[in-house]
């Protein structure tokens, strides 16, 4: 194997589309190649210090401060006549442990509004006994709160990166094959969703670090990043780009699952200006309309400066994955009565519903090896929990070379009412603060190397 720079771009439609279908590799300027296959990757790690947690201020080594560490393989075969076959297999790797998954800094703790029986709107033990005639000994785990806590422990299995029932995927980041034609590309596999791609385009941080827009709404997620079992059509021409996307959901991974997702995006980009729209609409495992996300953004470049703004509208009246709660509570070891189990499930579904708007504005200045970014993001939660949260701060990058840079990020999260979000990084979730309304600060120092 030898190290080589990527070939110079050719201005033909097939090449432009090939670049579009390998978004994650756009910043990887060097690679190892053999037999038409490219081996590439990115290693990112550093020290983070996060305040406002139950454990106080936590300082630790973290993988994925600016970007999630990963390695991958991609290949292109020229079939002639403007046709090319392409594939990508990309796996995450955690530099602190060597694994391919991680947990939030705050561990398995969930926000108070998901873990406190009173905040969930459940009756007290005495009220429930009066309504149903159940004795204390007939309660799962003895009390209403005990039942919620036991259930939260199971829900927390899904709280993290590449964890839970679908955790441990080797190529969790991307895995697809496709055909590029003179009129677009058709792809199949596990891919980024259209709304997420628009979010990346207009987040001034490009999803990097705890200053990025999406970090303040990581759980429950307001945006599907990737979907398995997906088909996509993509086209790029003369500054315009677009995609159509359909995911068959988790069929083949879970029994009796009717989940699916459709999406699209469209954008225009020139040297001075860009604008775009992205849309995802999902159905949950019961086939009900679920998480819907609409992203609208615009940016402007003036010399070494860039100004970007974005708005994201989120609704979800039928959250995914919660229909298992009632059957779970009715089975051993809970053995709960159906009425009790259904009540608990309805309260959790109500708590996980979403209705809100995220607004983001950011500025970036580049001079020589120095990149300075500032950003402000706010989420207006219209649900009863009113979990409004805002973030602001600055990030600095010093390029040691085209492939290696040093990074420093300082960010503050302002939690209001039911919000309790702690800053994470691109490759990990910060988690939750000690209680609702508790703010959090983070200092993140790291090194990033591309190969």
N, C-alpha and C positions, 0 to 999 in steps of 0.2 A: 504494500500500500504506500502511496505517496501523498503528501499534502499539496493541494493545488487551489488556486483561486477559482471562483465560479467564472464561467465563460461570459464574455460581454453580451448584453441583451441584444436580441435581434428584433427588429420592429415588424414582426408579423403576428397575426391574430393568435395563432397556436401558441407562440411563445408567451404572449401576454396572458393568455388564459392559464398556461402552465404556472406562471408566477402566482396567479390568483388562487389556484387550488392548493398552493403550498405556502399559505400565509405565515405559518409559524416559523418557517425557515428563512423568511425574507431578511432577517438580520444576521444570519450566519454566513460570514464572508469567506470562511475557509472550511474545507471538508476533506475527509479521506474517501477516495473512490477506488472501486475495483469492479471490473466486469459490468460497467454501466450502472452500478448501485452506489449511492452516496451514503456514507456514514457521517452523521452530524450530531451536534448536541450543544448543551449549554450547562455550565456549572455555576451556581449562584448560592452563596452562603454568607452568613455574618452574625453579628451580635444584635439582639433586640432587647429593649427594656420597656416593659409595658406596665402602666400604673392602673389603679382602680379595680384590681381583681380581688377576689376573696382572700388570696394569699398575699395581698399587698402589691408591691411592685415586683414583677417577675423579670429577671434577666437571664437570657438563655441563648444558646447557639440555635440558629434557625436556617433551614434550607428554603430558598425561593423568596428572598426579600424583594428583589426587583422583578425577577421572572422565575417561574417554576423550573427547577433543574430537570433536564430531560436528555435522553438520547434517542436517536431514531435512524431509520433507513428509508431512503426514497429512491425511486428509479423512474427513468423515462426511456421509452423505446420509440424511435422514429419509424412510423409505419409507411411514410411516404404520402404524397398528395395532401399534406396539411393535417394528417392524422398522427396522433401519438398515444401510446398507452402509458399510464402513470400509476404509481402506487406510493403510499406512505404508511409506515408503521412507526409510531412514536410512543415511547414509554416514559413515565415520570420516574424520578429517582430522588430520594431524600438524602442529601449529603451528610446530615447529622447522624443518620442511623443506617443508611444503605437500603432501606425498605422502599416500597412504592406507595405508601400511604402515611397519613399523619393525623393527629388529633389536634383540636384547638388548644391554644395556650391555657385557657381556663378549664381544660379537661372536658368531662361529660356533663358539666353543669348546663342547664337550659335556663332561658330567661324566666323571671318570676311569673310572667303572664301565662307561661306554659307549664309551670311546675307547682303553683300555689292553688290549692283546691278552691279557696275563696275567690281569688282573681279569675279563675276559670268559670265562676258563676255557679258552682256546685253548692247544694244545701249543706248545712252543718250535719254532723252525725245525728244529733238529737232530732233535727227537722226531718231527716231522711227516715229515721226509725219511726217517727210519728206518721209519716206518709205511707210507709210500706209495711210496717210491723216487723222489719228485720231487727234482730238483736245485734249487739256489738260483735258477738262471736261469729255472726253470719257475714259480717263485712269482710271482703277480701283484705287481708293484712290488718284486720281489726278496725281500721278507721278509714274515712274518706280520703284523708291526706296520705295515709299509708298506701292506699290503692293507686293514687296519682303518682306517688314517688316511685312505686314499683314499675308503673307503666312508663314513666319518664326514663327510667334506666334502660328500657328496651328502645325507646325512641332515640335516645342519645347514641345508640349504635350507628345511626345514620348521620351523626353530627361530626363532620370531618371531611378529609379529602381522600377519595378512593377507599371508602370504608363501607360498612354495612353489608346488606345482602348481595350487593354487586361489587363489593370491594375486592381488592387484590387483582384486578385486571392487569395483565402484563402491559398491553398497549392501551392504557386508559386514555391517553391524550388524543391520539388519532389512529385510525386503522381503516384505510379505504383503498379502493382500486377504481380506475376510471379510464375513459376514453376522451381525448381531446380531438375535436373536429374543427373544420373551418367556421362552423356556426355555433360553437360553444362546447362545453365539456359536460359529460354525464358521469357522475361519481356514485359509488355505493359503499357503505360501511359506517364507521363511527366518525362523526365530523362536527365542526363548529356550526352553531345555528346562525341563521341570517341576522336576527336582532342582536346577538352577541357581537358579530362582526361589525355592525354599525356602531355599537357601543365602543369597541376598540378604536375605531376610526376617529371618534370625537371626544373620547376621554383624553385629556391632555397628557395623562400619565400612560396611556395605552395599556391600562390595567396593571401597571407596575407599582408595587409598594402599597403601604397602608394609606397613601394619599389618593389612590385611584377611586373613582366614583362608586364602583360596585361593592367596595369593602364595607360600606355602612349598611348594606342590605344583604348580607351574606346568608342569614338564616332567620326566617325561611327565605329561600332565594327568590328574588324578583325577576330573575333572568336565567333561562336554561343556557348553559355554556356549550355543552356538547350533547348529542343524542346518538344512541346506537340504532342499528337496524334502519339506516336512513338512505334516502336517494336524493340527489341534488343535481340541478342543472345550473351552470354558471356561464356567464358571458361577459367579456370586457372588450370595449371598442371605443377608440377616440375619446378617452376620458370618462366614458360612461361605463358603469358596471352594474350587474344585477344577478340575482340568483333566485331559484325556486327550490323549495325544500319540503320533503315529506318523510316523517319518521313513523315506522310501524310500531313504535313504542317498545315495550319490553317483551313482546311476544317471543316465545322461544326461551326466555329467561325466567318467566313466572307464569304459572298456570292461570287460566281464566282471566287474562289481562287484556283489557280493551283500550289501553292507553295509546295515544298517538299524538303527533304534532305536525302542523303545517306552518310554513313561514316563507317570507320573501324579503329581499332587500333591493334597493336601487340607490345609486349614488352617481355624482359627477365630481370629478377632481381635476383641477388644473394647478399650475405652479403657484397661483395666487389665492385660489378659493376652492372650497369643497363643501358639498351639502349631501345629505343622505337620509334615507328612511329605512328602518328595519322593523319587521313584525313577526312575532311568534304567537301561535295559538295552540294550546295543548288540551287534550282530553285526559281525564284521570283513568284509573284502572277500571272504573265502572262505565266508562264512555261518556261521562258528563263533562260539559265545558269547564275547563280548569284554568290554569295560569295563562293569562294573555298579556303580552308585553309589546308596547309600541315605542320605538326609539326614533327621535328626530334630532339631527345635529347639523352644525355648520362650523367651518373654521376658515381662518384667513391668515395668510403668510405675508409678512412684510420684511424682506431681507432676512435677518437672523432671528426674527421674532415670529411667534405663532400665537394666535388667540383662538380658543375653541369653546363652543357652548353646546350643551346637550340637554334635552328633556326626555324623560322616560315615564310613561303612564303604565301602571300595573293594576290588574284586577284578577282576583281569583276567588270565586264563590264556592268552588268544590275542590279543596286541596287534595293533591294526590297522596296515596299511600296510607290514608287514615281509616279506610273501610275495614282494615284488619283488627281494629281495636276491640270492637264488640265481640267478634268470634274469639279473640285472644282472651278476653276477660271471662267468657263463658266456659273456656276450657281449663283443664288443670294447669297450674296449681291454684288458680283463682276460683274457678267454679262459681262465678257470679251469676245471679238471676239475670235473665234477658233484659228486663226493664232497667236494671242497674247498669248493665253493660252498655245498653243503647244510650242511656243518659250520659255516661262518661264520654262515649264516642261523639255524641252531638256537641258537647261542650268543647272537646278538642278541635273538632272541625270548625266550630265558630271562632276559636282562638287563632287558628292558622289561616283564616280567610285574609285576603289582602285587597286593599283599595288605597292607592297612594300615587304620589307624583314625586319623581326625583329630578332635581335641577342641578346642573354642573357647569361651572365656568372655570377655565384655566388659561394660564399664560406661560409660555416657554421662550427662553432666550439661549441661543447657542453662540459661543465665541471661542474659536480654537478648540482646545480639549474640554472646555467647560460648558456644562449644560445646567441651567437653573430653571426650575419649574415651581409655580405656585398654583394652588387650586382651592376652590371652595365648592362643596357639595352639600345639598340639603335634601332631606326626604320628609315630605308632608304625609303623615299617616292619617287617613280619614276613618279608620276603624275606631271602635270605642276605646281601645287601649291607648290611642293617640300617641303612639310610640315615635314621636318626631326625633330625628337625629341629624346633626350636621357635622361636617369635618372641614378643617382647613389646616394649611401648613405649607411646607416648602421641601423640595428635594434638590439635591446637588449631585451631579455626576462628573467625575474627572476621568477622561479617557487616557489610559496609559498607552494604548495602541488601538488599532481597529477592532481587535478582538477582546480586549481586557479593559475593564474600568472599575473605579472605586465609587461607592455610592453612600450618600448620607441623607436620611429622611427624618424630619421632625413633623409630627402630626398630632392634632388635638381632636378628640371626638366629644361633641356636646350632646349629651343624652337628655331628653325631656320626657316627663310623664312616665310611660311604660317602657321607654327605650333603655337598653343597657348593653350597647355594642362596644367591644374592645377592638383596637386596630390589629389587623393581621398583615400578611404580605401577599404577593402574587401567588405563592405556592402553598400558603397555609391560612387558616382562619384564626383570627384573634380570639373569638369566642365572646363571652359576656362578662360584664363588670359585676361587682359584688352585689348590687341591688339596682332596681329600676331607678333611673334618674341620675345614677353615678357616672361622672365623666371619666375619660381615660386619655392619657397621653402616651405616645410611643416615640422612642428614638431607635432608628434602625441604621446600622453601619454594616456595609457588606462589600464583597468583591464578586464580580461577574466575569466569566470567561466563556467565550464562544469557540467552538471548534467544528 
